[in-house]
Amino acid sequence: MTRKIADCRKYPSEMNCSLTISGEEDEVVRAASEHAVSVHGHEDSPELRSQVRAALEDERVSV
Ligand SMILES: [Zn+2]
């Protein structure tokens, strides 16, 4: 299973937020959307979630 990463440093922000969230895609989308709402003042919406989902990256697994 490949985990996904949402890296807050990749989102435009004036806060220099360094949070990264990793996990299964649906978990990351939910957690990152909640983070964007609570910390960055975004409005929760299907558009926000699709933006979050589009910005996810595959976690690089080191063996
Ligand atoms: Zn953030």
PDB file of the backbone (N, CA, C, O) and the ligand in Angstrom, with CONECT records:
HET     ZN  A 101       1
ATOM      1  N   MET A   1       0.840  -1.195   0.000  1.00  0.00           N
ATOM      2  CA  MET A   1       0.000   0.000   0.000  1.00  0.00           C
ATOM      3  C   MET A   1       0.877   1.248   0.000  1.00  0.00           C
ATOM      4  O   MET A   1       1.832   1.342   0.771  1.00  0.00           O
ATOM      5  N   THR A   2       0.562   2.168  -0.834  1.00  0.00           N
ATOM      6  CA  THR A   2       1.299   3.421  -0.884  1.00  0.00           C
ATOM      7  C   THR A   2       0.557   4.474  -0.082  1.00  0.00           C
ATOM      8  O   THR A   2      -0.615   4.758  -0.329  1.00  0.00           O
ATOM      9  N   ARG A   3       1.248   5.036   0.866  1.00  0.00           N
ATOM     10  CA  ARG A   3       0.630   6.139   1.592  1.00  0.00           C
ATOM     11  C   ARG A   3       0.822   7.444   0.831  1.00  0.00           C
ATOM     12  O   ARG A   3       1.749   7.607   0.037  1.00  0.00           O
ATOM     13  N   LYS A   4      -0.080   8.349   1.104  1.00  0.00           N
ATOM     14  CA  LYS A   4      -0.030   9.658   0.457  1.00  0.00           C
ATOM     15  C   LYS A   4       0.434  10.700   1.463  1.00  0.00           C
ATOM     16  O   LYS A   4       0.240  10.556   2.670  1.00  0.00           O
ATOM     17  N   ILE A   5       1.040  11.735   0.947  1.00  0.00           N
ATOM     18  CA  ILE A   5       1.515  12.823   1.791  1.00  0.00           C
ATOM     19  C   ILE A   5       0.896  14.135   1.328  1.00  0.00           C
ATOM     20  O   ILE A   5       0.877  14.448   0.138  1.00  0.00           O
ATOM     21  N   ALA A   6       0.398  14.881   2.280  1.00  0.00           N
ATOM     22  CA  ALA A   6       0.044  16.280   2.040  1.00  0.00           C
ATOM     23  C   ALA A   6       1.074  17.129   2.771  1.00  0.00           C
ATOM     24  O   ALA A   6       1.204  17.053   3.993  1.00  0.00           O
ATOM     25  N   ASP A   7       1.795  17.927   2.020  1.00  0.00           N
ATOM     26  CA  ASP A   7       2.855  18.751   2.592  1.00  0.00           C
ATOM     27  C   ASP A   7       2.400  20.208   2.573  1.00  0.00           C
ATOM     28  O   ASP A   7       2.251  20.817   1.513  1.00  0.00           O
ATOM     29  N   CYS A   8       2.185  20.745   3.754  1.00  0.00           N
ATOM     30  CA  CYS A   8       1.616  22.089   3.831  1.00  0.00           C
ATOM     31  C   CYS A   8       2.575  23.143   3.276  1.00  0.00           C
ATOM     32  O   CYS A   8       2.152  24.241   2.915  1.00  0.00           O
ATOM     33  N   ARG A   9       3.834  22.818   3.210  1.00  0.00           N
ATOM     34  CA  ARG A   9       4.782  23.780   2.654  1.00  0.00           C
ATOM     35  C   ARG A   9       4.545  24.021   1.177  1.00  0.00           C
ATOM     36  O   ARG A   9       4.999  25.025   0.629  1.00  0.00           O
ATOM     37  N   LYS A  10       3.833  23.102   0.524  1.00  0.00           N
ATOM     38  CA  LYS A  10       3.576  23.244  -0.907  1.00  0.00           C
ATOM     39  C   LYS A  10       2.362  24.112  -1.194  1.00  0.00           C
ATOM     40  O   LYS A  10       2.131  24.503  -2.339  1.00  0.00           O
ATOM     41  N   TYR A  11       1.596  24.412  -0.175  1.00  0.00           N
ATOM     42  CA  TYR A  11       0.427  25.250  -0.398  1.00  0.00           C
ATOM     43  C   TYR A  11       0.807  26.704  -0.168  1.00  0.00           C
ATOM     44  O   TYR A  11       1.585  27.018   0.733  1.00  0.00           O
ATOM     45  N   PRO A  12       0.259  27.576  -0.981  1.00  0.00           N
ATOM     46  CA  PRO A  12       0.530  28.987  -0.753  1.00  0.00           C
ATOM     47  C   PRO A  12       0.002  29.408   0.607  1.00  0.00           C
ATOM     48  O   PRO A  12      -1.175  29.221   0.917  1.00  0.00           O
ATOM     49  N   SER A  13       0.878  29.972   1.405  1.00  0.00           N
ATOM     50  CA  SER A  13       0.482  30.330   2.752  1.00  0.00           C
ATOM     51  C   SER A  13       1.420  31.399   3.270  1.00  0.00           C
ATOM     52  O   SER A  13       2.612  31.395   2.966  1.00  0.00           O
ATOM     53  N   GLU A  14       0.884  32.299   4.043  1.00  0.00           N
ATOM     54  CA  GLU A  14       1.724  33.330   4.649  1.00  0.00           C
ATOM     55  C   GLU A  14       2.252  32.892   6.001  1.00  0.00           C
ATOM     56  O   GLU A  14       2.910  33.671   6.692  1.00  0.00           O
ATOM     57  N   MET A  15       1.970  31.651   6.390  1.00  0.00           N
ATOM     58  CA  MET A  15       2.284  31.229   7.748  1.00  0.00           C
ATOM     59  C   MET A  15       3.539  30.370   7.855  1.00  0.00           C
ATOM     60  O   MET A  15       3.968  30.037   8.960  1.00  0.00           O
ATOM     61  N   ASN A  16       4.132  30.010   6.719  1.00  0.00           N
ATOM     62  CA  ASN A  16       5.287  29.118   6.742  1.00  0.00           C
ATOM     63  C   ASN A  16       5.005  27.858   7.553  1.00  0.00           C
ATOM     64  O   ASN A  16       5.814  27.432   8.376  1.00  0.00           O
ATOM     65  N   CYS A  17       3.867  27.291   7.306  1.00  0.00           N
ATOM     66  CA  CYS A  17       3.472  26.088   8.011  1.00  0.00           C
ATOM     67  C   CYS A  17       4.295  24.916   7.495  1.00  0.00           C
ATOM     68  O   CYS A  17       4.484  24.777   6.287  1.00  0.00           O
ATOM     69  N   SER A  18       4.781  24.082   8.389  1.00  0.00           N
ATOM     70  CA  SER A  18       5.654  22.984   7.975  1.00  0.00           C
ATOM     71  C   SER A  18       5.005  21.625   8.173  1.00  0.00           C
ATOM     72  O   SER A  18       5.678  20.595   8.111  1.00  0.00           O
ATOM     73  N   LEU A  19       3.714  21.620   8.409  1.00  0.00           N
ATOM     74  CA  LEU A  19       3.032  20.360   8.687  1.00  0.00           C
ATOM     75  C   LEU A  19       3.033  19.434   7.477  1.00  0.00           C
ATOM     76  O   LEU A  19       2.808  19.873   6.349  1.00  0.00           O
ATOM     77  N   THR A  20       3.288  18.156   7.717  1.00  0.00           N
ATOM     78  CA  THR A  20       3.017  17.154   6.698  1.00  0.00           C
ATOM     79  C   THR A  20       2.101  16.097   7.297  1.00  0.00           C
ATOM     80  O   THR A  20       2.218  15.744   8.471  1.00  0.00           O
ATOM     81  N   ILE A  21       1.206  15.608   6.486  1.00  0.00           N
ATOM     82  CA  ILE A  21       0.265  14.582   6.930  1.00  0.00           C
ATOM     83  C   ILE A  21       0.416  13.399   5.984  1.00  0.00           C
ATOM     84  O   ILE A  21       0.416  13.570   4.765  1.00  0.00           O
ATOM     85  N   SER A  22       0.545  12.201   6.542  1.00  0.00           N
ATOM     86  CA  SER A  22       0.638  11.047   5.660  1.00  0.00           C
ATOM     87  C   SER A  22      -0.305   9.956   6.131  1.00  0.00           C
ATOM     88  O   SER A  22      -0.603   9.845   7.320  1.00  0.00           O
ATOM     89  N   GLY A  23      -0.763   9.164   5.197  1.00  0.00           N
ATOM     90  CA  GLY A  23      -1.676   8.080   5.503  1.00  0.00           C
ATOM     91  C   GLY A  23      -2.390   7.671   4.233  1.00  0.00           C
ATOM     92  O   GLY A  23      -1.971   8.030   3.133  1.00  0.00           O
ATOM     93  N   GLU A  24      -3.469   6.919   4.384  1.00  0.00           N
ATOM     94  CA  GLU A  24      -4.246   6.564   3.211  1.00  0.00           C
ATOM     95  C   GLU A  24      -4.917   7.808   2.640  1.00  0.00           C
ATOM     96  O   GLU A  24      -5.216   8.766   3.353  1.00  0.00           O
ATOM     97  N   GLU A  25      -5.141   7.759   1.334  1.00  0.00           N
ATOM     98  CA  GLU A  25      -5.581   8.962   0.634  1.00  0.00           C
ATOM     99  C   GLU A  25      -6.781   9.633   1.295  1.00  0.00           C
ATOM    100  O   GLU A  25      -6.775  10.846   1.504  1.00  0.00           O
ATOM    101  N   ASP A  26      -7.803   8.859   1.623  1.00  0.00           N
ATOM    102  CA  ASP A  26      -9.001   9.472   2.194  1.00  0.00           C
ATOM    103  C   ASP A  26      -8.731  10.088   3.559  1.00  0.00           C
ATOM    104  O   ASP A  26      -9.302  11.121   3.908  1.00  0.00           O
ATOM    105  N   GLU A  27      -7.856   9.445   4.328  1.00  0.00           N
ATOM    106  CA  GLU A  27      -7.503   9.987   5.643  1.00  0.00           C
ATOM    107  C   GLU A  27      -6.763  11.310   5.508  1.00  0.00           C
ATOM    108  O   GLU A  27      -7.019  12.266   6.240  1.00  0.00           O
ATOM    109  N   VAL A  28      -5.838  11.341   4.552  1.00  0.00           N
ATOM    110  CA  VAL A  28      -5.031  12.542   4.381  1.00  0.00           C
ATOM    111  C   VAL A  28      -5.891  13.691   3.871  1.00  0.00           C
ATOM    112  O   VAL A  28      -5.756  14.828   4.324  1.00  0.00           O
ATOM    113  N   VAL A  29      -6.770  13.389   2.932  1.00  0.00           N
ATOM    114  CA  VAL A  29      -7.642  14.449   2.403  1.00  0.00           C
ATOM    115  C   VAL A  29      -8.495  15.029   3.527  1.00  0.00           C
ATOM    116  O   VAL A  29      -8.673  16.244   3.620  1.00  0.00           O
ATOM    117  N   ARG A  30      -9.017  14.156   4.374  1.00  0.00           N
ATOM    118  CA  ARG A  30      -9.870  14.642   5.465  1.00  0.00           C
ATOM    119  C   ARG A  30      -9.058  15.453   6.476  1.00  0.00           C
ATOM    120  O   ARG A  30      -9.464  16.545   6.874  1.00  0.00           O
ATOM    121  N   ALA A  31      -7.920  14.916   6.882  1.00  0.00           N
ATOM    122  CA  ALA A  31      -7.125  15.602   7.899  1.00  0.00           C
ATOM    123  C   ALA A  31      -6.549  16.915   7.363  1.00  0.00           C
ATOM    124  O   ALA A  31      -6.526  17.921   8.073  1.00  0.00           O
ATOM    125  N   ALA A  32      -6.089  16.903   6.127  1.00  0.00           N
ATOM    126  CA  ALA A  32      -5.500  18.116   5.566  1.00  0.00           C
ATOM    127  C   ALA A  32      -6.569  19.173   5.331  1.00  0.00           C
ATOM    128  O   ALA A  32      -6.303  20.366   5.477  1.00  0.00           O
ATOM    129  N   SER A  33      -7.770  18.749   4.972  1.00  0.00           N
ATOM    130  CA  SER A  33      -8.852  19.716   4.786  1.00  0.00           C
ATOM    131  C   SER A  33      -9.229  20.341   6.124  1.00  0.00           C
ATOM    132  O   SER A  33      -9.447  21.550   6.211  1.00  0.00           O
ATOM    133  N   GLU A  34      -9.306  19.525   7.155  1.00  0.00           N
ATOM    134  CA  GLU A  34      -9.627  20.058   8.480  1.00  0.00           C
ATOM    135  C   GLU A  34      -8.526  21.007   8.965  1.00  0.00           C
ATOM    136  O   GLU A  34      -8.806  22.028   9.593  1.00  0.00           O
ATOM    137  N   HIS A  35      -7.286  20.661   8.668  1.00  0.00           N
ATOM    138  CA  HIS A  35      -6.176  21.529   9.024  1.00  0.00           C
ATOM    139  C   HIS A  35      -6.271  22.864   8.277  1.00  0.00           C
ATOM    140  O   HIS A  35      -6.072  23.927   8.865  1.00  0.00           O
ATOM    141  N   ALA A  36      -6.574  22.800   6.992  1.00  0.00           N
ATOM    142  CA  ALA A  36      -6.674  24.034   6.201  1.00  0.00           C
ATOM    143  C   ALA A  36      -7.773  24.938   6.735  1.00  0.00           C
ATOM    144  O   ALA A  36      -7.638  26.162   6.734  1.00  0.00           O
ATOM    145  N   VAL A  37      -8.857  24.330   7.188  1.00  0.00           N
ATOM    146  CA  VAL A  37      -9.969  25.108   7.728  1.00  0.00           C
ATOM    147  C   VAL A  37      -9.608  25.700   9.083  1.00  0.00           C
ATOM    148  O   VAL A  37      -9.812  26.890   9.323  1.00  0.00           O
ATOM    149  N   SER A  38      -9.062  24.854   9.979  1.00  0.00           N
ATOM    150  CA  SER A  38      -8.869  25.318  11.353  1.00  0.00           C
ATOM    151  C   SER A  38      -7.665  26.229  11.495  1.00  0.00           C
ATOM    152  O   SER A  38      -7.683  27.162  12.298  1.00  0.00           O
ATOM    153  N   VAL A  39      -6.611  25.966  10.717  1.00  0.00           N
ATOM    154  CA  VAL A  39      -5.381  26.730  10.875  1.00  0.00           C
ATOM    155  C   VAL A  39      -5.271  27.861   9.859  1.00  0.00           C
ATOM    156  O   VAL A  39      -4.830  28.961  10.190  1.00  0.00           O
ATOM    157  N   HIS A  40      -5.674  27.585   8.625  1.00  0.00           N
ATOM    158  CA  HIS A  40      -5.455  28.559   7.562  1.00  0.00           C
ATOM    159  C   HIS A  40      -6.700  29.342   7.183  1.00  0.00           C
ATOM    160  O   HIS A  40      -6.648  30.223   6.324  1.00  0.00           O
ATOM    161  N   GLY A  41      -7.802  29.030   7.812  1.00  0.00           N
ATOM    162  CA  GLY A  41      -8.997  29.835   7.599  1.00  0.00           C
ATOM    163  C   GLY A  41      -9.704  29.604   6.282  1.00  0.00           C
ATOM    164  O   GLY A  41     -10.498  30.435   5.841  1.00  0.00           O
ATOM    165  N   HIS A  42      -9.410  28.451   5.637  1.00  0.00           N
ATOM    166  CA  HIS A  42     -10.133  28.141   4.411  1.00  0.00           C
ATOM    167  C   HIS A  42     -11.547  27.692   4.740  1.00  0.00           C
ATOM    168  O   HIS A  42     -11.853  27.320   5.872  1.00  0.00           O
ATOM    169  N   GLU A  43     -12.393  27.735   3.736  1.00  0.00           N
ATOM    170  CA  GLU A  43     -13.737  27.209   3.917  1.00  0.00           C
ATOM    171  C   GLU A  43     -13.769  25.777   3.433  1.00  0.00           C
ATOM    172  O   GLU A  43     -13.296  25.459   2.342  1.00  0.00           O
ATOM    173  N   ASP A  44     -14.334  24.921   4.264  1.00  0.00           N
ATOM    174  CA  ASP A  44     -14.455  23.521   3.862  1.00  0.00           C
ATOM    175  C   ASP A  44     -15.463  23.417   2.735  1.00  0.00           C
ATOM    176  O   ASP A  44     -16.583  23.916   2.843  1.00  0.00           O
ATOM    177  N   SER A  45     -15.068  22.775   1.666  1.00  0.00           N
ATOM    178  CA  SER A  45     -15.943  22.650   0.506  1.00  0.00           C
ATOM    179  C   SER A  45     -15.415  21.512  -0.351  1.00  0.00           C
ATOM    180  O   SER A  45     -14.269  21.095  -0.186  1.00  0.00           O
ATOM    181  N   PRO A  46     -16.226  21.009  -1.254  1.00  0.00           N
ATOM    182  CA  PRO A  46     -15.722  19.976  -2.181  1.00  0.00           C
ATOM    183  C   PRO A  46     -14.548  20.490  -3.004  1.00  0.00           C
ATOM    184  O   PRO A  46     -13.670  19.711  -3.374  1.00  0.00           O
ATOM    185  N   GLU A  47     -14.518  21.786  -3.297  1.00  0.00           N
ATOM    186  CA  GLU A  47     -13.400  22.341  -4.058  1.00  0.00           C
ATOM    187  C   GLU A  47     -12.106  22.265  -3.250  1.00  0.00           C
ATOM    188  O   GLU A  47     -11.057  21.900  -3.781  1.00  0.00           O
ATOM    189  N   LEU A  48     -12.186  22.610  -1.969  1.00  0.00           N
ATOM    190  CA  LEU A  48     -10.998  22.510  -1.115  1.00  0.00           C
ATOM    191  C   LEU A  48     -10.478  21.080  -1.097  1.00  0.00           C
ATOM    192  O   LEU A  48      -9.280  20.841  -1.247  1.00  0.00           O
ATOM    193  N   ARG A  49     -11.375  20.150  -0.915  1.00  0.00           N
ATOM    194  CA  ARG A  49     -10.951  18.748  -0.836  1.00  0.00           C
ATOM    195  C   ARG A  49     -10.353  18.263  -2.152  1.00  0.00           C
ATOM    196  O   ARG A  49      -9.404  17.479  -2.149  1.00  0.00           O
ATOM    197  N   SER A  50     -10.896  18.717  -3.268  1.00  0.00           N
ATOM    198  CA  SER A  50     -10.317  18.279  -4.534  1.00  0.00           C
ATOM    199  C   SER A  50      -8.955  18.928  -4.763  1.00  0.00           C
ATOM    200  O   SER A  50      -8.080  18.325  -5.383  1.00  0.00           O
ATOM    201  N   GLN A  51      -8.768  20.158  -4.265  1.00  0.00           N
ATOM    202  CA  GLN A  51      -7.441  20.775  -4.354  1.00  0.00           C
ATOM    203  C   GLN A  51      -6.433  20.017  -3.506  1.00  0.00           C
ATOM    204  O   GLN A  51      -5.305  19.765  -3.930  1.00  0.00           O
ATOM    205  N   VAL A  52      -6.861  19.659  -2.302  1.00  0.00           N
ATOM    206  CA  VAL A  52      -5.985  18.893  -1.418  1.00  0.00           C
ATOM    207  C   VAL A  52      -5.624  17.566  -2.073  1.00  0.00           C
ATOM    208  O   VAL A  52      -4.461  17.161  -2.082  1.00  0.00           O
ATOM    209  N   ARG A  53      -6.626  16.898  -2.618  1.00  0.00           N
ATOM    210  CA  ARG A  53      -6.390  15.589  -3.221  1.00  0.00           C
ATOM    211  C   ARG A  53      -5.435  15.703  -4.407  1.00  0.00           C
ATOM    212  O   ARG A  53      -4.580  14.840  -4.608  1.00  0.00           O
ATOM    213  N   ALA A  54      -5.582  16.767  -5.188  1.00  0.00           N
ATOM    214  CA  ALA A  54      -4.743  16.947  -6.377  1.00  0.00           C
ATOM    215  C   ALA A  54      -3.287  17.189  -6.004  1.00  0.00           C
ATOM    216  O   ALA A  54      -2.390  16.900  -6.796  1.00  0.00           O
ATOM    217  N   ALA A  55      -3.042  17.716  -4.807  1.00  0.00           N
ATOM    218  CA  ALA A  55      -1.674  18.066  -4.404  1.00  0.00           C
ATOM    219  C   ALA A  55      -0.980  16.945  -3.656  1.00  0.00           C
ATOM    220  O   ALA A  55       0.181  17.092  -3.274  1.00  0.00           O
ATOM    221  N   LEU A  56      -1.664  15.822  -3.435  1.00  0.00           N
ATOM    222  CA  LEU A  56      -1.040  14.728  -2.684  1.00  0.00           C
ATOM    223  C   LEU A  56       0.126  14.130  -3.456  1.00  0.00           C
ATOM    224  O   LEU A  56       0.134  14.102  -4.687  1.00  0.00           O
ATOM    225  N   GLU A  57       1.104  13.655  -2.706  1.00  0.00           N
ATOM    226  CA  GLU A  57       2.237  12.963  -3.299  1.00  0.00           C
ATOM    227  C   GLU A  57       2.337  11.567  -2.723  1.00  0.00           C
ATOM    228  O   GLU A  57       1.866  11.301  -1.617  1.00  0.00           O
ATOM    229  N   ASP A  58       2.950  10.684  -3.478  1.00  0.00           N
ATOM    230  CA  ASP A  58       3.215   9.353  -2.950  1.00  0.00           C
ATOM    231  C   ASP A  58       4.335   9.429  -1.926  1.00  0.00           C
ATOM    232  O   ASP A  58       5.325  10.138  -2.110  1.00  0.00           O
ATOM    233  N   GLU A  59       4.158   8.692  -0.854  1.00  0.00           N
ATOM    234  CA  GLU A  59       5.219   8.620   0.133  1.00  0.00           C
ATOM    235  C   GLU A  59       6.372   7.770  -0.418  1.00  0.00           C
ATOM    236  O   GLU A  59       6.165   6.673  -0.936  1.00  0.00           O
ATOM    237  N   ARG A  60       7.560   8.297  -0.293  1.00  0.00           N
ATOM    238  CA  ARG A  60       8.725   7.515  -0.720  1.00  0.00           C
ATOM    239  C   ARG A  60       9.139   6.606   0.426  1.00  0.00           C
ATOM    240  O   ARG A  60       9.496   7.060   1.513  1.00  0.00           O
ATOM    241  N   VAL A  61       9.082   5.335   0.154  1.00  0.00           N
ATOM    242  CA  VAL A  61       9.370   4.368   1.193  1.00  0.00           C
ATOM    243  C   VAL A  61      10.835   3.974   1.092  1.00  0.00           C
ATOM    244  O   VAL A  61      11.294   3.509   0.048  1.00  0.00           O
ATOM    245  N   SER A  62      11.548   4.159   2.162  1.00  0.00           N
ATOM    246  CA  SER A  62      12.942   3.734   2.168  1.00  0.00           C
ATOM    247  C   SER A  62      13.010   2.327   2.742  1.00  0.00           C
ATOM    248  O   SER A  62      12.461   2.048   3.808  1.00  0.00           O
ATOM    249  N   VAL A  63      13.682   1.463   2.032  1.00  0.00           N
ATOM    250  CA  VAL A  63      13.736   0.061   2.453  1.00  0.00           C
ATOM    251  C   VAL A  63      15.033  -0.197   3.205  1.00  0.00           C
ATOM    252  O   VAL A  63      15.277  -1.319   3.648  1.00  0.00           O
TER     253      VAL A  63
HETATM  254 ZN    ZN A 101      -0.697  24.322   7.417  1.00  0.00          ZN2+
END
